[in-house]
Amino acid sequence: MRYSALFFVSLSLGVFAGEGEAMLARAATAAKADGKPILVNITASWCVPCQRFNREYKRKESFRATLTETLHLVKIDADANPAIRDRYHAIGLPTWVLLNADMSPIARFSGYNGAEPFVKTIQDILARPGDIDQRKARFDQNPDHRDALVLALYYDNGKDLFDALGYYQDYRKLAPPGAPNHQVRIYELLVNLSKESPGSIPFDELLHTGRQLYEKKLIGASRALILAKQLMTLSRAADSKEGLVFALKQAVAYGKQQPGDVYIQKEVAVFEAELAFHDRNDEKEAVRLYTAGLSPDWQTDIAALNRFTHWCADNGLNFKPAYEYALKAEQLASDPFDKAAARAARARLAFRLGRIEEGRRQMALAVAVDSSHPEWFEEMERY
């Protein structure tokens, strides 16, 4: 199958709701007339890799010429067109959706790592036409990296993430040297599947893949920080100190690359406090660093007291002083939800101090008022 001529529907982003639908309709009309595929680019003005694509498309004549011989390209503003964003499961930006002339999906993928790997991905998808059943049968008989990639992208489109992961891993084994390895997406799938189906992915595999990803610097600062925080949660669930320390170090390193974001810098201060304890076993320094980020009157601020006491319970430190602060927060609180949070912190700390019956009583009182915290129920059941 041969494709030629690109129809770039709009060089500017759709601004108004509904404009994206109109652009897709115009692309569909053109595609039906010439039979060429459509590539939907779901993007945003704040998306760094999206802007990199725009710059390279504009400046690199060979890149632009290659696409010109291949596709109808439609740019959709994710913020102005949420219905289209949701329709194509555009979680990470940019998201790319390749469609047949009849608008049926061929594949979906996300990210942008440069012109060469981008073109290679498109070429691999279009090199071996055929519907999904044909590709599966062909792959079973004669495994080929191009079919593996299309099948991975197909199942990654909200269908079956376990199958998507399997085909991505097949693709990595079969692809020739220099081909895009989709390691970032493989790691994201490992993280998501670990969260959705606890125990389905061996934690050692997740951590090993994460180490490779970060050591090779294959991911941007913003995305790297998000994944590091997810790895922290999974490390705690797996009771892996090694994983937690690694994730904290990555979160600190990549968080510091975003100095203009005040919220992220507050998070970094918390991560540094946790590193003091989990990496250097310095409980006193961890508490000092954490409380340094609180307001000067934090010892009489109910919200700050609740944050601090739950943080101590989360990280397994400073139990006795934190328990006293939880009692103080409970006494100060007049709002029932503030009091419930204080009781939950008191219960968690009581559990860790071996006061099991007290912990059960306090947690029962907390969840009777605020049932929006499943982790409180889980902790009560655990003890």
Phi and psi in degrees as a GROMACS rama.xvg file:
@    title "Ramachandran Plot"
@    xaxis  label "Phi"
@    yaxis  label "Psi"
@TYPE xy
-117.021  132.733  ARG-2
-116.411  144.706  TYR-3
-149.035  157.391  SER-4
70.7905  122.499  ALA-5
-101.98  138.396  LEU-6
-113.323  97.1742  PHE-7
-86.2347  100.602  PHE-8
-59.7254  -40.3521  VAL-9
-153.012  129.099  SER-10
-82.2685  -13.7503  LEU-11
-110.423  159.563  SER-12
-77.6383  146.873  LEU-13
-64.8063  128.371  GLY-14
-100.568  -39.9978  VAL-15
-97.5527  145.541  PHE-16
-57.2588  133.778  ALA-17
97.653  -24.7383  GLY-18
-64.8685  -36.1034  GLU-19
-61.3166  -40.6374  GLY-20
-62.5593  -39.6486  GLU-21
-65.0335  -39.5031  ALA-22
-66.2259  -40.5664  MET-23
-62.9342  -39.7461  LEU-24
-63.5759  -40.8025  ALA-25
-65.7774  -38.9272  ARG-26
-65.6679  -40.1265  ALA-27
-62.1131  -40.8629  ALA-28
-61.7961  -45.0935  THR-29
-65.2458  -41.079  ALA-30
-66.4035  -37.1953  ALA-31
-66.6299  -29.7496  LYS-32
-73.9516  -34.9558  ALA-33
-118.603  -6.21679  ASP-34
76.9367  11.4074  GLY-35
-87.0395  150.815  LYS-36
-73.4004  162.554  PRO-37
-114.54  136.305  ILE-38
-115.871  113.957  LEU-39
-90.1729  124.203  VAL-40
-107.391  104.508  ASN-41
-91.9895  116.959  ILE-42
-139.259  -179.748  THR-43
-158.836  153.455  ALA-44
-66.3541  -26.8947  SER-45
-89.2384  -4.56402  TRP-46
-83.5994  115.924  CYS-47
-63.5186  -51.315  VAL-48
-64.5433  -27.1477  PRO-49
-62.9562  -43.0321  CYS-50
-69.3557  -30.9376  GLN-51
-63.9127  -43.6079  ARG-52
-58.8773  -45.9647  PHE-53
-58.4938  -44.1003  ASN-54
-64.0843  -45.5741  ARG-55
-71.3433  -33.1119  GLU-56
-64.1355  -38.3065  TYR-57
-74.6907  -39.1608  LYS-58
-92.279  -29.6976  ARG-59
-95.5119  103.286  LYS-60
-62.6627  -39.5347  GLU-61
-66.1908  -37.8992  SER-62
-63.278  -48.0235  PHE-63
-62.7665  -39.577  ARG-64
-66.1721  -39.3676  ALA-65
-61.4999  -45.3079  THR-66
-67.246  -34.5038  LEU-67
-60.9447  -28.0502  THR-68
-88.842  3.06487  GLU-69
-121.328  -43.3182  THR-70
-139.087  162.515  LEU-71
-97.323  116.829  HIS-72
-108.257  129.314  LEU-73
-123.296  124.552  VAL-74
-97.5118  127.117  LYS-75
-121.581  125.228  ILE-76
-74.9298  115.521  ASP-77
-62.0083  -37.4608  ALA-78
-71.7325  -36.4407  ASP-79
-84.3669  -15.0833  ALA-80
-131.082  64.8616  ASN-81
-62.4673  -29.2924  PRO-82
-65.0724  -41.8826  ALA-83
-69.2734  -41.7229  ILE-84
-56.3789  -46.0784  ARG-85
-71.7589  -36.0719  ASP-86
-58.311  -39.0394  ARG-87
-102.183  17.0424  TYR-88
52.7526  46.7615  HIS-89
-83.3229  85.3155  ALA-90
-85.0925  -53.8885  ILE-91
-100.509  142.616  GLY-92
-110.656  149.628  LEU-93
-72.868  147.584  PRO-94
-107.504  137.777  THR-95
-117.783  129.301  TRP-96
-123.417  118.085  VAL-97
-95.5965  125.346  LEU-98
-121.405  147.254  LEU-99
-70.7359  172.108  ASN-100
-60.8865  -27.8716  ALA-101
-87.1665  10.9636  ASP-102
73.64  8.65609  MET-103
-76.2819  142.328  SER-104
-73.3859  140.308  PRO-105
-100.548  -46.6285  ILE-106
-165.074  162.037  ALA-107
-138.6  139.257  ARG-108
-151.048  167.796  PHE-109
-133.024  163.148  SER-110
92.2634  168.136  GLY-111
-152.691  116.078  TYR-112
-113.906  18.3916  ASN-113
121.184  160.955  GLY-114
-61.868  -45.0325  ALA-115
-62.5833  -55.1672  GLU-116
-63.7402  -30.1897  PRO-117
-64.5935  -48.7101  PHE-118
-62.3574  -39.7928  VAL-119
-60.4836  -41.7217  LYS-120
-62.1072  -47.0332  THR-121
-60.9062  -45.0221  ILE-122
-63.0447  -41.1605  GLN-123
-63.2831  -38.1058  ASP-124
-67.0474  -42.355  ILE-125
-86.4919  -9.91652  LEU-126
-68.4766  -29.9093  ALA-127
-127.528  83.1516  ARG-128
-63.7021  159.278  PRO-129
146.543  152.682  GLY-130
-77.1199  175.329  ASP-131
-62.3528  -42.5257  ILE-132
-62.186  -40.7086  ASP-133
-63.8227  -42.3245  GLN-134
-65.6902  -40.9564  ARG-135
-62.0889  -45.1846  LYS-136
-63.283  -42.917  ALA-137
-65.1287  -41.2143  ARG-138
-65.9272  -40.601  PHE-139
-61.5458  -35.766  ASP-140
-81.9175  -38.0512  GLN-141
-147.241  85.0564  ASN-142
-55.4194  130.588  PRO-143
-137.613  139.129  ASP-144
-62.6093  -30.6582  HIS-145
-68.616  -43.9317  ARG-146
-66.535  -37.9357  ASP-147
-59.524  -40.9512  ALA-148
-67.0145  -45.5899  LEU-149
-62.3532  -42.1787  VAL-150
-65.4317  -39.5905  LEU-151
-61.289  -46.9033  ALA-152
-65.7899  -36.1853  LEU-153
-63.6092  -50.6929  TYR-154
-72.0244  -21.4529  TYR-155
-74.7152  -11.1489  ASP-156
-84.9783  51.039  ASN-157
74.435  16.0117  GLY-158
-99.0237  -63.6496  LYS-159
-151.303  101.893  ASP-160
-69.0233  -28.8348  LEU-161
-65.8122  -43.8805  PHE-162
-64.0048  -41.0992  ASP-163
-58.2924  -46.0001  ALA-164
-60.6204  -44.2824  LEU-165
-60.6506  -43.6348  GLY-166
-71.2426  -35.1282  TYR-167
-60.6762  -42.6479  TYR-168
-67.7365  -36.7693  GLN-169
-61.8435  -42.6798  ASP-170
-58.9335  -44.5008  TYR-171
-61.8869  -36.5002  ARG-172
-70.55  -34.2304  LYS-173
-94.3856  -22.8892  LEU-174
-66.6011  145.247  ALA-175
-69.8736  160.031  PRO-176
-55.6895  138.739  PRO-177
91.9726  -12.9035  GLY-178
-73.6231  149.809  ALA-179
-55.8784  135.33  PRO-180
-100.832  -5.39953  ASN-181
54.877  32.5071  HIS-182
-66.19  -34.3286  GLN-183
-62.6078  -46.045  VAL-184
-67.2361  -37.0794  ARG-185
-60.0706  -43.3273  ILE-186
-65.6496  -42.0733  TYR-187
-59.5281  -40.4779  GLU-188
-64.9569  -42.6299  LEU-189
-58.4509  -42.8821  LEU-190
-64.8565  -48.8353  VAL-191
-63.7004  -41.908  ASN-192
-67.9769  -35.1759  LEU-193
-64.2504  -36.5127  SER-194
-73.4  -42.8424  LYS-195
-76.9295  -35.1956  GLU-196
-130.094  78.0159  SER-197
-51.5533  132.109  PRO-198
89.9917  -9.09034  GLY-199
-75.2614  -26.3345  SER-200
-117.242  123.014  ILE-201
-57.2596  130.765  PRO-202
-61.0932  -35.3497  PHE-203
-60.1021  -37.6817  ASP-204
-66.2908  -42.6167  GLU-205
-61.1078  -47.355  LEU-206
-66.69  -41.3249  LEU-207
-61.3178  -45.0309  HIS-208
-64.6721  -40.6918  THR-209
-62.5945  -41.6598  GLY-210
-59.9212  -45.2218  ARG-211
-60.4323  -42.4538  GLN-212
-62.0118  -47.6296  LEU-213
-74.4712  -37.4704  TYR-214
-65.3142  -33.8124  GLU-215
-86.9238  -1.8381  LYS-216
52.7657  54.0752  LYS-217
-94.4704  9.53495  LEU-218
-142.08  145.617  ILE-219
-71.9928  163.257  GLY-220
-60.7538  -44.7205  ALA-221
-64.762  -48.058  SER-222
-67.5473  -38.1292  ARG-223
-61.5058  -38.4707  ALA-224
-67.0071  -43.0407  LEU-225
-60.2834  -47.2962  ILE-226
-66.7891  -34.6671  LEU-227
-64.4009  -40.7902  ALA-228
-66.5556  -36.8023  LYS-229
-65.5997  -38.0875  GLN-230
-66.1023  -33.3366  LEU-231
-58.1473  -48.6752  MET-232
-60.2142  -45.1469  THR-233
-67.9104  -34.5618  LEU-234
-66.0054  -40.6779  SER-235
-63.2406  -42.9162  ARG-236
-63.8096  -34.9009  ALA-237
-86.6457  -1.11761  ALA-238
55.0847  44.0116  ASP-239
-107.29  103.822  SER-240
-65.0356  -38.1654  LYS-241
-58.7352  -46.8344  GLU-242
-65.796  -41.1616  GLY-243
-64.3371  -45.6525  LEU-244
-63.3333  -42.289  VAL-245
-60.5395  -47.4735  PHE-246
-63.3707  -41.1293  ALA-247
-62.5431  -41.8752  LEU-248
-63.5235  -40.5753  LYS-249
-67.0984  -40.7303  GLN-250
-63.1968  -40.7098  ALA-251
-64.9131  -47.3677  VAL-252
-61.7722  -47.3033  ALA-253
-78.9162  -28.7693  TYR-254
-64.6964  -38.1056  GLY-255
-68.7164  -15.4248  LYS-256
-78.3036  -2.49302  GLN-257
-123.339  61.3473  GLN-258
-64.9005  -21.3087  PRO-259
-78.7164  -10.4695  GLY-260
-96.1465  107.246  ASP-261
-63.3837  -40.9233  VAL-262
-62.3324  -43.5592  TYR-263
-64.2288  -38.1831  ILE-264
-66.6733  -31.553  GLN-265
-67.2586  -38.9811  LYS-266
-62.7169  -42.8514  GLU-267
-59.0822  -40.3382  VAL-268
-61.2426  -38.9446  ALA-269
-67.3494  -42.87  VAL-270
-61.7746  -38.8501  PHE-271
-65.9253  -36.5505  GLU-272
-63.8668  -42.3763  ALA-273
-67.3684  -35.7844  GLU-274
-63.0655  -38.2316  LEU-275
-55.9667  -38.0321  ALA-276
-83.7758  -52.4555  PHE-277
-74.8999  -28.9429  HIS-278
-97.6331  -36.3359  ASP-279
-113.582  -0.637888  ARG-280
57.3244  33.145  ASN-281
-107.207  87.2314  ASP-282
-64.123  -42.3049  GLU-283
-61.5704  -43.3566  LYS-284
-67.6566  -36.8764  GLU-285
-61.1659  -45.7177  ALA-286
-64.7134  -41.3682  VAL-287
-60.8676  -46.6301  ARG-288
-64.7532  -39.9205  LEU-289
-68.0153  -49.0462  TYR-290
-68.9699  -21.7846  THR-291
-63.9969  -24.6816  ALA-292
-88.2534  -1.66815  GLY-293
-91.8288  168.539  LEU-294
-67.6397  155.013  SER-295
-57.0295  -30.1065  PRO-296
-99.5795  30.0154  ASP-297
-60.8525  -26.6273  TRP-298
-72.2935  -9.04066  GLN-299
-121.88  8.00534  THR-300
-98.1356  113.108  ASP-301
-59.8383  -44.6314  ILE-302
-61.8179  -43.267  ALA-303
-66.411  -40.6131  ALA-304
-61.5835  -42.7076  LEU-305
-65.4055  -41.2782  ASN-306
-60.8894  -46.5683  ARG-307
-64.2951  -45.4036  PHE-308
-68.3362  -38.5307  THR-309
-68.4329  -34.8934  HIS-310
-63.706  -41.9243  TRP-311
-61.2434  -42.8571  CYS-312
-64.8262  -41.6623  ALA-313
-58.7379  -40.4652  ASP-314
-99.7323  -1.08819  ASN-315
69.7918  43.8584  GLY-316
-142.994  161.546  LEU-317
56.8697  38.8531  ASN-318
-60.5759  -50.8551  PHE-319
-65.6093  -50.129  LYS-320
-61.1897  -39.2432  PRO-321
-64.572  -37.0211  ALA-322
-61.2968  -42.0088  TYR-323
-64.756  -37.9192  GLU-324
-68.0535  -33.9781  TYR-325
-65.3579  -40.8939  ALA-326
-60.404  -41.5835  LEU-327
-64.3486  -42.9623  LYS-328
-62.6155  -40.3944  ALA-329
-62.3846  -39.7522  GLU-330
-69.9356  -35.6196  GLN-331
-78.0599  -28.0234  LEU-332
-71.2394  132.299  ALA-333
-108.685  -30.5552  SER-334
-71.2333  132.088  ASP-335
-62.1285  -31.5707  PRO-336
-75.6935  -36.3842  PHE-337
-62.066  -41.9869  ASP-338
-66.0081  -37.7219  LYS-339
-63.2244  -41.8537  ALA-340
-63.6423  -39.7737  ALA-341
-65.6507  -41.317  ALA-342
-66.0837  -37.1719  ARG-343
-64.415  -41.0579  ALA-344
-64.525  -43.105  ALA-345
-59.4871  -42.1755  ARG-346
-63.4891  -45.9103  ALA-347
-61.3726  -41.3645  ARG-348
-72.2528  -35.4176  LEU-349
-61.7712  -42.4825  ALA-350
-55.5907  -45.1213  PHE-351
-72.4321  -21.4719  ARG-352
-91.5814  3.1399  LEU-353
85.8049  8.5251  GLY-354
-93.7832  70.7192  ARG-355
-64.3538  -46.6826  ILE-356
-63.0724  -42.5617  GLU-357
-61.0832  -43.7793  GLU-358
-59.6001  -43.1843  GLY-359
-63.2405  -43.3864  ARG-360
-62.488  -47.0709  ARG-361
-67.3979  -37.8977  GLN-362
-69.1777  -35.9528  MET-363
-62.3594  -40.6823  ALA-364
-64.7756  -39.0194  LEU-365
-66.589  -48.9312  ALA-366
-73.0043  -21.0507  VAL-367
-65.938  -28.1654  ALA-368
-93.6123  -44.1688  VAL-369
-127.409  102.804  ASP-370
-97.6622  15.5801  SER-371
-88.8725  6.63441  SER-372
-117.847  91.2317  HIS-373
-59.3819  -27.924  PRO-374
-66.5627  -26.5088  GLU-375
-68.2171  -44.0002  TRP-376
-60.5719  -43.7471  PHE-377
-61.7403  -40.4823  GLU-378
-68.5242  -38.3085  GLU-379
-64.3177  -40.8177  MET-380
-67.0434  -34.5742  GLU-381
-63.6273  -31.2107  ARG-382
